[in-house]
Structure formats: C-alpha cells, structure tokens
C-alpha cells in the first residue's frame, strides 16, 4: 500500500465523520465538506491504486525482460560450447588422419 492509498482512506474516513456530525447537528456546510473530503479521498486512493498497478506492471515487464535475457545468454553460451566441441573433434580427426 502506498502513501496515496493510505491518505485517501484517511481522508474518506475523516469525510464520513464530518458528514455524520454535520448531519447530526444540522450543519449543511460541515456535511457538504465531509462529502467533499470523501470524494477527494476516493480520488487520491484511486490514484494510489493506479500508481501501484503501474509499478506492478513495470516490475512484471522488467522480470520478463531479465528472464528472456538470461535464457538468451544461456542459449548462446550452450551454442558456443557445442560449436567449440565440434570444431575440436574435427581438428582431432584431421590430426589422426595426418599422423596415420
């Protein structure tokens, strides 16, 4: 949970209290400010949710890219080893034929 999500929840809770108190004492201005605070808090929490989702997506893409790079690196390394082994086998075959 990030800072915006937490602050948004706090603002919403504060707004509900203001609204409830305002309605209980008949103060329309206080009740309206409470609803405004709830709205502001909901927007902030939603912004925090969007930031959190974007961060998770970025991390997922980064992890995927790292995994692909790792896989490619291992494939190239394996291919180099196989080629080296085949070339060395051919060299040994040539040496054996020349010395016979």
MOPAC internal coordinates of N, CA, C and O (Angstrom, degrees):
PM7 1SCF
backbone

  N    0.0000 0     0.00 0     0.00 0    0    0    0
  C    1.4482 1     0.00 0     0.00 0    1    0    0
  C    1.5276 1   107.96 1     0.00 0    2    1    0
  O    1.2310 1   120.71 1   -47.66 1    3    2    1
  N    1.3194 1   116.25 1   132.34 1    3    2    1
  C    1.4577 1   119.07 1  -178.18 1    5    3    2
  C    1.5317 1   111.33 1   -99.78 1    6    5    3
  O    1.2310 1   121.39 1    -4.64 1    7    6    5
  N    1.3225 1   114.94 1   175.36 1    7    6    5
  C    1.4624 1   122.68 1  -175.49 1    9    7    6
  C    1.5375 1   112.15 1   -57.43 1   10    9    7
  O    1.2310 1   120.34 1   137.08 1   11   10    9
  N    1.3279 1   116.96 1   -42.92 1   11   10    9
  C    1.4697 1   120.13 1  -178.53 1   13   11   10
  C    1.5349 1   111.81 1   -65.89 1   14   13   11
  O    1.2310 1   120.49 1   141.51 1   15   14   13
  N    1.3084 1   116.67 1   -38.49 1   15   14   13
  C    1.4629 1   119.82 1   178.35 1   17   15   14
  C    1.5317 1   110.42 1   -63.26 1   18   17   15
  O    1.2310 1   120.61 1   135.35 1   19   18   17
  N    1.3091 1   116.43 1   -44.65 1   19   18   17
  C    1.4692 1   120.85 1  -178.84 1   21   19   18
  C    1.5261 1   110.67 1   -65.89 1   22   21   19
  O    1.2310 1   120.82 1   131.08 1   23   22   21
  N    1.3479 1   116.03 1   -48.92 1   23   22   21
  C    1.4665 1   119.21 1  -179.92 1   25   23   22
  C    1.5287 1   111.01 1   -61.38 1   26   25   23
  O    1.2310 1   120.78 1   142.44 1   27   26   25
  N    1.3117 1   116.11 1   -37.56 1   27   26   25
  C    1.4653 1   119.68 1   178.47 1   29   27   26
  C    1.5198 1   111.68 1   -61.94 1   30   29   27
  O    1.2310 1   120.51 1   136.71 1   31   30   29
  N    1.3142 1   116.63 1   -43.29 1   31   30   29
  C    1.4728 1   120.15 1   178.58 1   33   31   30
  C    1.5308 1   111.04 1   -64.41 1   34   33   31
  O    1.2310 1   120.75 1   139.53 1   35   34   33
  N    1.3278 1   116.18 1   -40.47 1   35   34   33
  C    1.4678 1   120.53 1   179.27 1   37   35   34
  C    1.5325 1   109.64 1   -64.26 1   38   37   35
  O    1.2310 1   120.38 1   134.29 1   39   38   37
  N    1.3343 1   116.88 1   -45.71 1   39   38   37
  C    1.4689 1   120.14 1   179.67 1   41   39   38
  C    1.5304 1   111.43 1   -61.72 1   42   41   39
  O    1.2310 1   120.52 1   142.10 1   43   42   41
  N    1.3091 1   116.61 1   -37.90 1   43   42   41
  C    1.4688 1   119.92 1   178.39 1   45   43   42
  C    1.5271 1   111.00 1   -65.67 1   46   45   43
  O    1.2310 1   120.92 1   136.55 1   47   46   45
  N    1.3305 1   115.84 1   -43.45 1   47   46   45
  C    1.4663 1   119.62 1   179.42 1   49   47   46
  C    1.5237 1   111.16 1   -64.44 1   50   49   47
  O    1.2310 1   120.97 1   136.98 1   51   50   49
  N    1.3334 1   115.75 1   -43.02 1   51   50   49
  C    1.4673 1   120.28 1   177.52 1   53   51   50
  C    1.5204 1   110.62 1   -61.60 1   54   53   51
  O    1.2310 1   121.06 1   138.31 1   55   54   53
  N    1.3248 1   115.58 1   -41.69 1   55   54   53
  C    1.4583 1   120.50 1   179.04 1   57   55   54
  C    1.5240 1   112.41 1   -62.66 1   58   57   55
  O    1.2310 1   120.58 1   139.89 1   59   58   57
  N    1.3305 1   116.50 1   -40.11 1   59   58   57
  C    1.4796 1   119.31 1   178.39 1   61   59   58
  C    1.5247 1   110.69 1   -63.45 1   62   61   59
  O    1.2310 1   121.26 1   139.60 1   63   62   61
  N    1.3250 1   115.20 1   -40.40 1   63   62   61
  C    1.4695 1   118.86 1   179.00 1   65   63   62
  C    1.5257 1   110.36 1   -63.94 1   66   65   63
  O    1.2310 1   120.67 1   132.53 1   67   66   65
  N    1.3385 1   116.33 1   -47.47 1   67   66   65
  C    1.4717 1   120.09 1   178.53 1   69   67   66
  C    1.5199 1   111.06 1   -58.95 1   70   69   67
  O    1.2310 1   120.76 1   136.00 1   71   70   69
  N    1.3168 1   116.14 1   -44.00 1   71   70   69
  C    1.4612 1   119.62 1   179.89 1   73   71   70
  C    1.5246 1   110.45 1   -61.45 1   74   73   71
  O    1.2310 1   121.05 1   133.34 1   75   74   73
  N    1.3281 1   115.61 1   -46.66 1   75   74   73
  C    1.4616 1   119.79 1  -179.08 1   77   75   74
  C    1.5172 1   112.49 1   -62.36 1   78   77   75
  O    1.2310 1   120.38 1   135.76 1   79   78   77
  N    1.3213 1   116.88 1   -44.24 1   79   78   77
  C    1.4665 1   120.85 1   179.00 1   81   79   78
  C    1.5260 1   109.57 1   -65.03 1   82   81   79
  O    1.2310 1   120.79 1   134.48 1   83   82   81
  N    1.3189 1   116.09 1   -45.52 1   83   82   81
  C    1.4642 1   120.28 1   179.92 1   85   83   82
  C    1.5180 1   112.17 1   -59.03 1   86   85   83
  O    1.2310 1   120.72 1   136.75 1   87   86   85
  N    1.3281 1   116.22 1   -43.25 1   87   86   85
  C    1.4637 1   119.86 1   178.40 1   89   87   86
  C    1.5200 1   111.15 1   -67.93 1   90   89   87
  O    1.2310 1   120.37 1   142.13 1   91   90   89
  N    1.3361 1   116.90 1   -37.87 1   91   90   89
  C    1.4632 1   120.73 1  -178.40 1   93   91   90
  C    1.5311 1   112.08 1   -66.34 1   94   93   91
  O    1.2310 1   120.50 1   142.84 1   95   94   93
  N    1.3207 1   116.65 1   -37.16 1   95   94   93
  C    1.4677 1   119.15 1  -177.49 1   97   95   94
  C    1.5355 1   111.92 1   -98.41 1   98   97   95
  O    1.2310 1   120.64 1  -178.16 1   99   98   97
  N    1.3290 1   116.39 1     1.84 1   99   98   97
  C    1.4541 1   120.08 1   178.48 1  101   99   98
  C    1.5210 1   113.94 1    76.44 1  102  101   99
  O    1.2310 1   120.30 1  -156.26 1  103  102  101
  N    1.3059 1   117.03 1    23.74 1  103  102  101
  C    1.4675 1   121.21 1   179.60 1  105  103  102
  C    1.5298 1   108.08 1   -98.51 1  106  105  103
  O    1.2310 1   120.83 1   -81.93 1  107  106  105
  N    1.3295 1   116.02 1    98.07 1  107  106  105
  C    1.4661 1   121.45 1  -177.01 1  109  107  106
  C    1.5287 1   112.04 1   -63.59 1  110  109  107
  O    1.2310 1   120.78 1   142.92 1  111  110  109
  N    1.3172 1   116.11 1   -37.08 1  111  110  109
  C    1.4670 1   120.46 1  -179.65 1  113  111  110
  C    1.5321 1   110.68 1   -61.65 1  114  113  111
  O    1.2310 1   120.50 1   134.35 1  115  114  113
  N    1.3340 1   116.66 1   -45.65 1  115  114  113
  C    1.4655 1   120.82 1   179.33 1  117  115  114
  C    1.5276 1   110.65 1   -65.55 1  118  117  115
  O    1.2310 1   120.55 1   138.24 1  119  118  117
  N    1.3303 1   116.56 1   -41.76 1  119  118  117
  C    1.4660 1   120.76 1   178.57 1  121  119  118
  C    1.5283 1   110.24 1   -62.44 1  122  121  119
  O    1.2310 1   120.43 1   138.25 1  123  122  121
  N    1.3345 1   116.78 1   -41.75 1  123  122  121
  C    1.4685 1   120.54 1   179.10 1  125  123  122
  C    1.5275 1   111.76 1   -66.64 1  126  125  123
  O    1.2310 1   120.47 1   140.01 1  127  126  125
  N    1.3288 1   116.71 1   -39.99 1  127  126  125
  C    1.4675 1   119.74 1   176.51 1  129  127  126
  C    1.5292 1   110.55 1   -63.42 1  130  129  127
  O    1.2310 1   120.95 1   145.13 1  131  130  129
  N    1.3158 1   115.79 1   -34.87 1  131  130  129
  C    1.4667 1   119.53 1   177.24 1  133  131  130
  C    1.5199 1   111.40 1   -63.81 1  134  133  131
  O    1.2310 1   120.45 1   137.44 1  135  134  133
  N    1.3229 1   116.74 1   -42.56 1  135  134  133
  C    1.4695 1   120.06 1   178.24 1  137  135  134
  C    1.5391 1   109.71 1   -66.09 1  138  137  135
  O    1.2310 1   120.77 1   140.16 1  139  138  137
  N    1.3297 1   116.13 1   -39.84 1  139  138  137
  C    1.4698 1   119.81 1   178.05 1  141  139  138
  C    1.5292 1   110.62 1   -62.18 1  142  141  139
  O    1.2310 1   120.37 1   138.53 1  143  142  141
  N    1.3276 1   116.89 1   -41.47 1  143  142  141
  C    1.4625 1   120.44 1   177.62 1  145  143  142
  C    1.5278 1   111.36 1   -64.17 1  146  145  143
  O    1.2310 1   120.66 1   142.01 1  147  146  145
  N    1.3195 1   116.35 1   -37.99 1  147  146  145
  C    1.4630 1   119.64 1   177.96 1  149  147  146
  C    1.5309 1   110.42 1   -63.73 1  150  149  147
  O    1.2310 1   121.17 1   138.29 1  151  150  149
  N    1.3149 1   115.36 1   -41.71 1  151  150  149
  C    1.4625 1   119.96 1   179.12 1  153  151  150
  C    1.5189 1   110.73 1   -64.22 1  154  153  151
  O    1.2310 1   120.99 1   132.96 1  155  154  153
  N    1.3261 1   115.72 1   -47.04 1  155  154  153
  C    1.4604 1   120.98 1   178.45 1  157  155  154
  C    1.5352 1   110.16 1   -59.16 1  158  157  155
  O    1.2310 1   120.38 1   137.34 1  159  158  157
  N    1.3139 1   116.88 1   -42.66 1  159  158  157
  C    1.4625 1   120.89 1   179.20 1  161  159  158
  C    1.5171 1   112.40 1   -65.60 1  162  161  159
  O    1.2310 1   120.50 1   140.69 1  163  162  161
  N    1.3291 1   116.65 1   -39.31 1  163  162  161
  C    1.4656 1   120.21 1   178.98 1  165  163  162
  C    1.5278 1   110.31 1   -64.72 1  166  165  163
  O    1.2310 1   120.83 1   139.35 1  167  166  165
  N    1.3365 1   116.02 1   -40.65 1  167  166  165
  C    1.4625 1   119.85 1   178.37 1  169  167  166
  C    1.5245 1   110.24 1   -64.27 1  170  169  167
  O    1.2310 1   120.28 1   135.17 1  171  170  169
  N    1.3218 1   117.07 1   -44.83 1  171  170  169
  C    1.4692 1   120.59 1  -179.46 1  173  171  170
  C    1.5264 1   110.62 1   -64.06 1  174  173  171
  O    1.2310 1   120.26 1   137.47 1  175  174  173
  N    1.3211 1   117.11 1   -42.53 1  175  174  173
  C    1.4646 1   119.82 1   178.87 1  177  175  174
  C    1.5271 1   110.24 1   -63.25 1  178  177  175
  O    1.2310 1   120.22 1   137.19 1  179  178  177
  N    1.3245 1   117.19 1   -42.81 1  179  178  177
  C    1.4581 1   121.24 1   179.09 1  181  179  178
  C    1.5276 1   110.57 1   -63.16 1  182  181  179
  O    1.2310 1   120.10 1   139.12 1  183  182  181
  N    1.3380 1   117.41 1   -40.88 1  183  182  181
  C    1.4588 1   121.47 1   175.50 1  185  183  182
  C    1.5306 1   109.76 1   -59.67 1  186  185  183
  O    1.2310 1   120.57 1   137.34 1  187  186  185
  N    1.3090 1   116.52 1   -42.66 1  187  186  185
  C    1.4697 1   120.33 1   177.70 1  189  187  186
  C    1.5201 1   111.63 1   -63.25 1  190  189  187
  O    1.2310 1   120.82 1   141.10 1  191  190  189
  N    1.3342 1   116.04 1   -38.90 1  191  190  189
  C    1.4697 1   119.94 1   177.38 1  193  191  190
  C    1.5285 1   110.65 1   -63.26 1  194  193  191
  O    1.2310 1   120.74 1   138.26 1  195  194  193
  N    1.3399 1   116.18 1   -41.74 1  195  194  193
  C    1.4659 1   120.51 1   179.77 1  197  195  194
  C    1.5314 1   110.46 1   -64.87 1  198  197  195
  O    1.2310 1   120.28 1   137.18 1  199  198  197
  N    1.3339 1   117.07 1   -42.82 1  199  198  197
  C    1.4637 1   120.44 1   178.31 1  201  199  198
  C    1.5228 1   110.59 1   -62.52 1  202  201  199
  O    1.2310 1   120.68 1   138.51 1  203  202  201
  N    1.3280 1   116.31 1   -41.49 1  203  202  201
  C    1.4510 1   121.48 1   179.96 1  205  203  202
  C    1.5345 1   110.62 1   -63.56 1  206  205  203
  O    1.2310 1   120.77 1   136.08 1  207  206  205
  N    1.3284 1   116.13 1   -43.92 1  207  206  205
  C    1.4633 1   120.39 1   179.16 1  209  207  206
  C    1.5261 1   110.73 1   -63.79 1  210  209  207
  O    1.2310 1   120.39 1   137.27 1  211  210  209
  N    1.3242 1   116.86 1   -42.73 1  211  210  209
  C    1.4668 1   120.48 1   179.73 1  213  211  210
  C    1.5260 1   110.36 1   -62.55 1  214  213  211
  O    1.2310 1   120.77 1   140.06 1  215  214  213
  N    1.3121 1   116.14 1   -39.94 1  215  214  213
  C    1.4640 1   120.18 1   179.33 1  217  215  214
  C    1.5315 1   110.53 1   -65.49 1  218  217  215
  O    1.2310 1   120.29 1   139.29 1  219  218  217
  N    1.3194 1   117.05 1   -40.71 1  219  218  217
  C    1.4602 1   120.29 1   178.65 1  221  219  218
  C    1.5245 1   111.06 1   -65.22 1  222  221  219
  O    1.2310 1   120.41 1   139.45 1  223  222  221
  N    1.3304 1   116.82 1   -40.55 1  223  222  221
  C    1.4677 1   120.69 1   178.82 1  225  223  222
  C    1.5280 1   109.91 1   -65.11 1  226  225  223
  O    1.2310 1   120.39 1   135.31 1  227  226  225
  N    1.3355 1   116.86 1   -44.69 1  227  226  225
  C    1.4634 1   120.77 1   178.07 1  229  227  226
  C    1.5229 1   110.96 1   -58.67 1  230  229  227
  O    1.2310 1   120.73 1   134.95 1  231  230  229
  N    1.3256 1   116.21 1   -45.05 1  231  230  229
  C    1.4691 1   121.05 1   179.59 1  233  231  230
  C    1.5258 1   110.64 1   -62.76 1  234  233  231
  O    1.2310 1   120.52 1   139.24 1  235  234  233
  N    1.3242 1   116.61 1   -40.76 1  235  234  233
  C    1.4562 1   120.88 1   179.26 1  237  235  234
  C    1.5303 1   110.64 1   -63.42 1  238  237  235
  O    1.2310 1   120.55 1   135.82 1  239  238  237
  N    1.3443 1   116.55 1   -44.18 1  239  238  237
  C    1.4665 1   120.46 1   178.29 1  241  239  238
  C    1.5224 1   110.45 1   -64.15 1  242  241  239
  O    1.2310 1   120.65 1   139.35 1  243  242  241
  N    1.3070 1   116.37 1   -40.65 1  243  242  241
  C    1.4590 1   120.67 1   179.21 1  245  243  242
  C    1.5243 1   110.32 1   -63.61 1  246  245  243
  O    1.2310 1   120.30 1   136.19 1  247  246  245
  N    1.3268 1   117.03 1   -43.81 1  247  246  245
  C    1.4665 1   121.02 1   178.63 1  249  247  246
  C    1.5242 1   110.89 1   -62.65 1  250  249  247
  O    1.2310 1   120.53 1   137.38 1  251  250  249
  N    1.3441 1   116.60 1   -42.62 1  251  250  249
  C    1.4677 1   120.91 1   178.47 1  253  251  250
  C    1.5225 1   110.93 1   -61.99 1  254  253  251
  O    1.2310 1   120.57 1   135.47 1  255  254  253
  N    1.3361 1   116.51 1   -44.53 1  255  254  253
  C    1.4633 1   120.67 1  -179.75 1  257  255  254
  C    1.5271 1   110.47 1   -63.74 1  258  257  255
  O    1.2310 1   120.46 1   138.50 1  259  258  257
  N    1.3203 1   116.72 1   -41.50 1  259  258  257
  C    1.4686 1   120.11 1   178.49 1  261  259  258
  C    1.5222 1   111.16 1   -63.85 1  262  261  259
  O    1.2310 1   120.62 1   139.75 1  263  262  261
  N    1.3208 1   116.41 1   -40.25 1  263  262  261
  C    1.4618 1   120.21 1   179.74 1  265  263  262
  C    1.5270 1   110.66 1   -66.03 1  266  265  263
  O    1.2310 1   120.39 1   137.18 1  267  266  265
  N    1.3350 1   116.86 1   -42.82 1  267  266  265
  C    1.4680 1   120.24 1   178.66 1  269  267  266
  C    1.5249 1   110.66 1   -63.35 1  270  269  267
  O    1.2310 1   120.49 1   138.12 1  271  270  269
  N    1.3210 1   116.67 1   -41.88 1  271  270  269
  C    1.4647 1   120.12 1   178.80 1  273  271  270
  C    1.5262 1   110.35 1   -62.94 1  274  273  271
  O    1.2310 1   120.64 1   138.46 1  275  274  273
  N    1.3115 1   116.39 1   -41.54 1  275  274  273
  C    1.4591 1   120.90 1   179.41 1  277  275  274
  C    1.5283 1   110.44 1   -64.23 1  278  277  275
  O    1.2310 1   120.53 1   134.84 1  279  278  277
  N    1.3424 1   116.60 1   -45.16 1  279  278  277
  C    1.4644 1   120.72 1   178.48 1  281  279  278
  C    1.5282 1   111.28 1   -60.79 1  282  281  279
  O    1.2310 1   120.72 1   135.09 1  283  282  281
  N    1.3252 1   116.23 1   -44.91 1  283  282  281
  C    1.4662 1   120.77 1  -179.72 1  285  283  282
  C    1.5220 1   110.84 1   -62.99 1  286  285  283
  O    1.2310 1   120.82 1   136.43 1  287  286  285
  N    1.3169 1   116.04 1   -43.57 1  287  286  285
  C    1.4630 1   120.81 1   179.27 1  289  287  286
  C    1.5301 1   110.69 1   -59.19 1  290  289  287
  O    1.2310 1   120.50 1   136.65 1  291  290  289
  N    1.3346 1   116.65 1   -43.35 1  291  290  289
  C    1.4704 1   119.95 1   179.52 1  293  291  290
  C    1.5275 1   111.28 1   -67.34 1  294  293  291
  O    1.2310 1   119.96 1   140.73 1  295  294  293
  N    1.3147 1   117.69 1   -39.27 1  295  294  293
  C    1.4710 1   120.65 1   178.59 1  297  295  294
  C    1.5206 1   110.58 1   -63.14 1  298  297  295
  O    1.2310 1   120.42 1   135.31 1  299  298  297
  N    1.3340 1   116.80 1   -44.69 1  299  298  297
  C    1.4634 1   120.43 1   179.28 1  301  299  298
  C    1.5342 1   109.49 1   -62.92 1  302  301  299
  O    1.2310 1   120.43 1   134.97 1  303  302  301
  N    1.2991 1   116.79 1   -45.03 1  303  302  301
  C    1.4594 1   120.67 1  -179.97 1  305  303  302
  C    1.5281 1   110.92 1   -60.83 1  306  305  303
  O    1.2310 1   120.31 1   135.47 1  307  306  305
  N    1.3329 1   117.01 1   -44.53 1  307  306  305
  C    1.4671 1   120.90 1   178.07 1  309  307  306
  C    1.5200 1   111.18 1   -62.74 1  310  309  307
  O    1.2310 1   120.25 1   138.83 1  311  310  309
  N    1.3269 1   117.12 1   -41.17 1  311  310  309
  C    1.4645 1   121.04 1   179.44 1  313  311  310
  C    1.5199 1   110.94 1   -63.87 1  314  313  311
  O    1.2310 1   120.36 1   137.64 1  315  314  313
  N    1.3131 1   116.93 1   -42.36 1  315  314  313
  C    1.4638 1   120.84 1   178.73 1  317  315  314
  C    1.5257 1   110.03 1   -61.30 1  318  317  315
  O    1.2310 1   120.29 1   136.45 1  319  318  317
  N    1.3140 1   117.04 1   -43.55 1  319  318  317
  C    1.4737 1   120.34 1   179.13 1  321  319  318
  C    1.5253 1   111.18 1   -62.51 1  322  321  319
  O    1.2310 1   120.12 1   136.96 1  323  322  321
  N    1.3201 1   117.37 1   -43.04 1  323  322  321
  C    1.4730 1   120.77 1   179.96 1  325  323  322
  C    1.5242 1   110.91 1   -64.14 1  326  325  323
  O    1.2310 1   120.68 1   136.29 1  327  326  325
  N    1.3280 1   116.31 1   -43.71 1  327  326  325
  C    1.4719 1   119.96 1   178.90 1  329  327  326
  C    1.5206 1   110.27 1   -62.90 1  330  329  327
  O    1.2310 1   120.59 1   134.98 1  331  330  329
  N    1.3219 1   116.48 1   -45.02 1  331  330  329
  C    1.4636 1   120.84 1   179.26 1  333  331  330
  C    1.5252 1   110.56 1   -58.44 1  334  333  331
  O    1.2310 1   120.62 1   135.66 1  335  334  333
  N    1.3476 1   116.43 1   -44.34 1  335  334  333
  C    1.4600 1   120.38 1  -179.46 1  337  335  334
  C    1.5288 1   110.98 1   -63.73 1  338  337  335
  O    1.2310 1   120.15 1   137.89 1  339  338  337
  N    1.3422 1   117.32 1   -42.11 1  339  338  337
  C    1.4666 1   120.61 1   179.54 1  341  339  338
  C    1.5248 1   111.34 1   -65.30 1  342  341  339
  O    1.2310 1   120.00 1   137.33 1  343  342  341
  N    1.3092 1   117.60 1   -42.67 1  343  342  341
  C    1.4613 1   120.87 1   179.06 1  345  343  342
  C    1.5235 1   109.79 1   -63.79 1  346  345  343
  O    1.2310 1   120.32 1   135.92 1  347  346  345
  N    1.3172 1   117.00 1   -44.08 1  347  346  345
  C    1.4698 1   119.72 1   179.03 1  349  347  346
  C    1.5242 1   111.53 1   -63.01 1  350  349  347
  O    1.2310 1   120.04 1   143.27 1  351  350  349
  N    1.3281 1   117.53 1   -36.73 1  351  350  349
  C    1.4720 1   120.73 1   176.41 1  353  351  350
  C    1.5241 1   110.19 1   -62.99 1  354  353  351
  O    1.2310 1   120.07 1   136.48 1  355  354  353
  N    1.3060 1   117.47 1   -43.52 1  355  354  353
  C    1.4726 1   121.42 1   179.27 1  357  355  354
  C    1.5260 1   110.34 1   -63.94 1  358  357  355
  O    1.2310 1   120.59 1   138.30 1  359  358  357
  N    1.3221 1   116.48 1   -41.70 1  359  358  357
  C    1.4651 1   120.37 1   178.19 1  361  359  358
  C    1.5256 1   110.07 1   -60.71 1  362  361  359
  O    1.2310 1   120.78 1   135.83 1  363  362  361
  N    1.3255 1   116.12 1   -44.17 1  363  362  361
  C    1.4635 1   119.81 1   178.80 1  365  363  362
  C    1.5261 1   111.12 1   -64.25 1  366  365  363
  O    1.2310 1   119.94 1   140.86 1  367  366  365
  N    1.3340 1   117.73 1   -39.14 1  367  366  365
  C    1.4625 1   120.85 1   177.30 1  369  367  366
  C    1.5228 1   110.74 1   -61.55 1  370  369  367
  O    1.2310 1   120.91 1   136.23 1  371  370  369
  N    1.3268 1   115.87 1   -43.77 1  371  370  369
  C    1.4718 1   120.08 1   179.96 1  373  371  370
  C    1.5269 1   110.06 1   -64.07 1  374  373  371
  O    1.2310 1   120.43 1   137.70 1  375  374  373
  N    1.3238 1   116.78 1   -42.30 1  375  374  373
  C    1.4663 1   120.49 1   179.15 1  377  375  374
  C    1.5261 1   110.62 1   -61.54 1  378  377  375
  O    1.2310 1   120.25 1   137.58 1  379  378  377
  N    1.3307 1   117.13 1   -42.42 1  379  378  377
  C    1.4584 1   121.61 1  -178.46 1  381  379  378
  C    1.5332 1   110.57 1   -65.62 1  382  381  379
  O    1.2310 1   120.57 1   138.49 1  383  382  381
  N    1.3386 1   116.51 1   -41.51 1  383  382  381
  C    1.4804 1   120.03 1  -179.96 1  385  383  382
  C    1.5349 1   110.62 1   -67.25 1  386  385  383
  O    1.2310 1   120.08 1   143.06 1  387  386  385
  N    1.3175 1   117.45 1   -36.94 1  387  386  385
  C    1.4667 1   121.25 1  -177.85 1  389  387  386
  C    1.5265 1   111.87 1   -73.98 1  390  389  387
  O    1.2310 1   120.90 1   150.02 1  391  390  389
  N    1.3382 1   115.88 1   -29.98 1  391  390  389
  C    1.4617 1   117.84 1  -177.49 1  393  391  390
  C    1.5249 1   111.37 1   -87.09 1  394  393  391
  O    1.2310 1   120.05 1   168.16 1  395  394  393
  N    1.3300 1   117.51 1   -11.84 1  395  394  393
  C    1.4719 1   120.16 1  -178.27 1  397  395  394
  C    1.4908 1   113.90 1   -83.61 1  398  397  395
  O    1.2310 1   120.10 1   180.00 1  399  398  397

